[in-house]
């Protein structure tokens, strides 16, 4: 992969926003804010779901999925900073998405209802459980962030924040593993229900909240594993990719997801 600097990231981000200004009036993308827990999906799909755990950039996976597949991507959202301050050259999962797609203008629509609301409701690091659902977001580039996807891809993106364990530690808030587990289960259920409601076939997920927010990778992987065995989600999707750049987190997710009674993990 090309080694990029913070200056490169800033330049790519600003170029993306310039392109958006040219194309904005002809784009099909649209978004909504979801505040309440979605009702369970009446899943009529009978997919033989396959799950892959990959040590890779999510844009690598996006490029490999056949054109025409209906794809959903989970963005590990900052609850208080729109796009995770990606235009300043910061690099993480959400910033990668915002630099290489037109997601950021969708997030801007919820400056008050999502970001300002979370700033005012820190909730001891849990923030709110609100999520931003953006449909048909245009993705421009592959994992090099230099080469353009041909054709560009229109992707559904769910932006959801995980609880911020690092903030809890910094501010000496009480940390209850039981409360964290319950909160993560709520959020992961909400995410999967939203993708199912959108009719997405292939999902690109990852180690949700396990980076700077310091959630336990074993806990997060186990909740995904448990939810994906329920009747609601067991056959809802065709392919689920956990694209994870951290090697240790990749190993944890591989180990946990391999415990599923069906062969979830394919390392090819």
C-alpha positions in Angstrom: 0.0 0.0 0.0 1.1 3.6 -0.7 2.6 5.3 2.4 0.7 8.5 2.8 1.5 11.4 5.1 -0.9 13.7 7.0 -0.3 16.3 4.4 -1.3 13.8 1.7 -4.5 12.9 3.7 -5.4 16.6 4.0 -4.9 17.1 0.2 -7.0 14.1 -0.7 -9.7 15.2 1.7 -9.9 18.7 0.2 -9.8 17.4 -3.4 -12.7 15.1 -2.5 -14.7 18.1 -1.2 -13.9 20.0 -4.4 -15.2 17.2 -6.5 -18.3 17.0 -4.4 -19.0 20.7 -5.2 -19.0 19.9 -8.9 -21.2 16.8 -8.6 -23.5 17.5 -5.7 -26.6 18.4 -7.7 -26.6 15.1 -9.6 -26.0 12.7 -6.7 -28.7 10.3 -5.5 -27.4 10.0 -2.0 -29.6 10.9 1.0 -29.6 10.4 4.7 -31.7 10.2 7.8 -31.2 10.2 11.6 -32.4 7.2 13.5 -33.1 7.8 17.2 -35.2 4.7 18.3 -34.5 1.0 18.3 -35.6 -0.5 15.1 -38.2 -3.4 15.2 -36.9 -6.9 14.4 -36.7 -7.7 10.7 -39.0 -10.3 9.4 -36.2 -12.0 7.5 -37.4 -13.9 4.5 -33.9 -14.3 3.0 -32.4 -17.7 3.1 -28.8 -16.8 2.3 -25.9 -19.2 3.1 -24.1 -16.4 4.9 -20.3 -16.4 4.7 -18.2 -14.4 7.1 -14.6 -13.4 6.3 -12.1 -11.9 8.7 -9.5 -10.0 6.8 -6.4 -8.0 7.8 -7.1 -5.2 5.3 -8.2 -1.7 4.6 -12.0 -1.5 4.0 -11.4 0.1 0.6 -9.4 -3.0 -0.4 -12.5 -5.1 0.2 -14.8 -2.6 -1.5 -12.8 -2.8 -4.7 -12.9 -6.6 -4.7 -16.7 -7.0 -4.3 -18.4 -7.4 -7.7 -20.0 -4.3 -9.2 -23.7 -4.4 -8.8 -23.7 -5.9 -5.3 -25.7 -4.0 -2.8 -23.2 -3.1 -0.1 -23.4 -1.7 3.4 -20.5 -0.2 5.2 -20.3 0.5 8.9 -18.5 3.8 9.7 -17.1 4.0 13.3 -18.4 7.5 13.8 -17.0 10.1 16.1 -20.0 11.2 18.3 -18.9 14.8 18.6 -16.7 15.7 15.6 -18.1 15.6 12.1 -16.1 13.1 10.1 -13.6 12.7 12.8 -11.8 15.8 11.7 -10.6 14.1 8.6 -9.7 17.3 6.8 -6.9 17.9 9.3 -5.0 14.8 8.1 -6.1 12.5 10.9 -6.3 8.9 9.7 -8.6 6.1 11.1 -11.5 4.1 9.8 -14.1 6.9 9.6 -11.6 9.4 8.2 -10.6 6.9 5.4 -14.3 6.7 4.4 -14.8 10.5 4.5 -11.6 11.2 2.4 -12.6 8.8 -0.3 -16.3 9.2 -0.6 -19.0 11.9 -0.3 -20.1 10.8 3.1 -19.1 14.0 4.9 -21.7 16.3 3.4 -24.4 13.8 4.5 -23.0 14.0 8.1 -23.1 17.8 8.0 -26.9 17.7 7.8 -27.0 16.4 11.4 -24.7 18.9 13.0 -27.2 19.9 15.6 -29.3 16.7 16.0 -26.3 14.3 16.3 -23.0 16.1 17.0 -24.2 19.0 19.1 -26.6 16.7 20.9 -23.8 14.3 21.8 -21.6 17.1 22.9 -24.4 18.1 25.4 -25.1 14.5 26.4 -21.7 12.9 27.1 -23.5 10.3 29.2 -20.2 9.3 31.0 -18.7 8.2 27.6 -21.7 6.4 26.2 -23.1 9.4 24.4 -26.4 8.8 22.6 -27.4 5.7 20.6 -28.4 7.8 17.6 -27.1 6.7 14.2 -26.9 8.4 10.8 -28.1 6.3 7.8 -26.8 7.4 4.4 -27.9 5.7 1.3 -26.2 5.6 -2.1 -23.1 7.4 -1.0 -20.6 7.7 -3.8 -17.2 6.1 -3.1 -14.4 7.4 -5.4 -11.1 5.6 -4.7 -9.5 2.3 -3.8 -7.1 1.6 -0.9 -4.2 3.5 -2.5 -6.3 6.6 -2.2 -4.7 7.6 -5.5 -6.5 5.3 -8.0 -10.2 5.8 -8.8 -12.7 3.1 -8.7 -14.0 2.3 -12.2 -16.9 2.6 -11.9 -17.4 4.6 -8.7 -19.6 2.7 -6.2 -22.8 3.8 -4.6 -22.8 2.4 -1.0 -25.1 2.5 2.0 -23.3 3.7 5.1 -24.4 3.4 8.7 -22.5 5.9 11.0 -22.7 4.7 14.6 -20.4 5.6 17.5 -19.3 3.0 20.0 -19.0 3.8 23.7 -15.8 5.7 24.4 -13.9 3.7 27.0 -10.8 5.8 26.6 -12.9 8.9 27.8 -14.3 6.9 30.7 -10.7 6.1 31.8 -9.5 9.7 31.3 -12.4 11.2 33.3 -12.5 8.4 35.9 -16.0 7.4 35.1 -17.1 4.1 36.5 -16.6 1.3 33.9 -19.1 -1.6 34.2 -18.3 -4.5 31.8 -22.0 -5.5 32.1 -23.2 -2.1 31.0 -20.6 -1.9 28.2 -21.7 -5.3 26.9 -25.4 -4.4 27.0 -24.8 -1.1 25.2 -22.6 -2.7 22.5 -25.2 -5.4 22.0 -27.9 -2.7 21.5 -25.8 -0.8 19.0 -24.7 -3.9 17.0 -28.3 -5.1 16.9 -29.4 -1.7 15.6 -26.7 -1.7 13.0 -27.5 -5.1 11.6 -31.2 -4.4 11.6 -30.6 -1.2 9.6 -28.5 -3.0 7.0 -31.1 -5.7 6.7 -33.9 -3.1 6.3 -32.0 -1.5 3.5 -31.6 -4.9 1.7 -27.8 -4.8 1.7 -26.3 -8.1 0.5 -22.7 -7.7 1.5 -21.5 -5.9 4.6 -18.1 -4.4 5.4 -17.8 -4.2 9.1 -14.7 -4.3 11.4 -13.5 -4.1 14.9 -16.2 -1.6 16.0 -14.9 0.8 18.7 -11.7 -1.2 19.3 -9.3 1.5 18.2 -9.0 4.9 19.9 -12.2 4.2 21.9 -10.5 1.2 23.5 -13.4 -1.2 23.6 -12.4 -4.8 24.2 -12.0 -6.7 20.9 -13.0 -10.0 22.4 -16.3 -8.5 23.8 -17.1 -6.8 20.5 -16.3 -9.9 18.4 -18.4 -12.1 20.7 -21.4 -9.9 20.4 -21.2 -10.0 16.6 -20.8 -13.7 16.8 -23.9 -14.1 19.0 -26.1 -11.8 17.0 -25.1 -13.4 13.7 -26.4 -16.8 15.0 -29.9 -15.5 15.8 -32.8 -16.3 13.6 -33.1 -12.6 12.8 -29.7 -12.3 11.2 -28.4 -15.9 10.5 -29.5 -15.8 6.8 -30.1 -12.1 6.3 -26.9 -11.3 4.3 -24.8 -13.1 1.7 -21.2 -12.0 2.7 -20.0 -10.3 5.8 -16.4 -8.9 5.8 -14.7 -7.8 9.0 -12.0 -5.6 7.4 -9.5 -4.9 10.2 -6.1 -3.2 9.9 -4.8 -4.1 13.4 -3.2 -7.6 13.5 -4.1 -8.4 17.1 -7.7 -7.4 16.6 -7.8 -9.5 13.4 -6.6 -12.5 15.4 -9.2 -12.0 18.1 -12.1 -11.7 15.6 -10.8 -14.8 13.7 -10.7 -16.8 16.9 -14.2 -15.8 18.1 -16.0 -16.0 14.8 -14.5 -19.4 14.2 -16.6 -20.7 17.2 -19.8 -20.4 15.1 -21.6 -23.7 14.4 -21.4 -22.9 10.7 -18.1 -22.2 8.9 -18.2 -18.4 9.3 -14.6 -17.6 8.8 -13.0 -18.1 5.4 -9.3 -17.1 5.2 -8.9 -17.4 1.5 
